[in-house]
Amino acid sequence: MEDLDCSPEQKLKGAVSLLNKEAYQWWLTVKEGTQPKQVTWAFFKATFQGKYVGASYVDVRSKEFLNLTQGNKSVAEYKAEFLCLSRYARVMVVMDYECCVRFEDGFKDIFRVLIAPQNERVFSELVEKAKIAKETKRAERLIREKKGVRIKGWLRLLMLERGLGLGPEIMG
């Protein structure tokens, strides 16, 4: 529901419509004993998780989030898993800044050295920069394989940025 572009009221209605018999009866009972103003999406989520999602499950998922790294995943796969697990660690990624720091910490070293100095603290921008870094590294590898050249990092980035050719005289 979090990924849907809906109002909290629509999320609440949608979630309630998905409840099975037992869970629906439970919700009706909870709703009857609650002031109408308190029956919100946030209240539903907290109450539902308290009833149907065990603390041990949340703890395990929270630890998975803390230990999450990019590994062999693409940036898109890493982002998807990061966002999925981040709901179990909301207090750790309340703001975009915290989300960016945590996401960046999980990058492979070869991407982290390219992205960290940019100090990006808008999550969507960080993801885009990570995709660009991955593509840059891939292009660099292809060029190196094609020309048998090893180029120094700062010079490579400057030349790629300016669209200059990479001749064999530029060795690192």
Summary of the structure (lengths in Angstrom):
residues: 172
radius of gyration: 22.9
end to end distance: 50.4
largest distance: 77.6
contacts: 410
relative contact order: 0.06
helix: 72%
strand: 0%
